């Protein structure tokens, strides 16, 4: 494993170089100064990883193997579980390894891979959550047309569109992020290579502004999807309130609310992470916010089943 303690940067890295071409590795956030706290973080991250892998793995296996779970909702839930597995596998393993081996280093290619896969998985997951809100609207608001509007071909097309959106977004955004010149060291104050913290290492204001506009466009898409989700749930709640059976209303609400909670958590924390003023920024706050939108949703998404 690459060396490096939680103390000082490696000699010969970007701390002493003029641009990103000479960077061979980045240094991630040092979570603790003592070995005891490092091991505590190791067990904490390991426990979260195993919980997410177990929950999403069980859902994937159950939906794939049980023919009774081949409804459109279950199909989308399977896709969501696979994305969650990928998301957790992208961010936490390196943090777990660094906490165990008292290291901060991640290679340049490793950092680029984290940026790409995280952007791909998180954007595909958000797109899929948007699709799932439509699925639940049709299931509750138009149950007689459910089979027609959400047939096998329609479900596969919507899922493929969500995955494809993630790939295109990741390719464009990763290329833009990694093409900027980095002159302010190689320390990324986060447990994984997050775009916002890489931008802080930018050489010029023009590079930073160019990527900022890219982020602004991303938030426009996020907001558009969120508005679609909200409108879908307005129609869902109207349909639920018209149900004569209290048991039916309770079942509908219990199905929808966890999904809406995950969406709200994701959108609010991402917005805060990228739009908060620098005056309220701190390493501990950035860490908490990043965990809330990158680790918590993949861990709790099994509860939407």
Buried (B, 14 or more C-beta within 10 A) or exposed (E): EBEBEBEEBBEEBBBEBEEBEBBBBBBBBBBBEEEEEBBBBBEBBBEBBEBBBEBBBEBBEBBEEEEEBEBBBBBBBBBBBBBBBBBBBBBBBBBBBBBBBBBBBBEBEBBBBBBBBBBBBBBBBBBBBBBBBBBBBBBBBBEEEBEEBBEEEEBEEBBEBBBEBBBEBBEBBBEBBBEBBBBEBBBBBBBBBBBBBBBBBBBEEEBBEBBBEBBEEBBEBBEEBBEBBEEBBEBBBEBBEEBEEEEEBEBBBEBBEBBBBBBEBBBBBBBBBBEBEEEEBEEEEBBEBBBBBBBBBBBBBBEBB
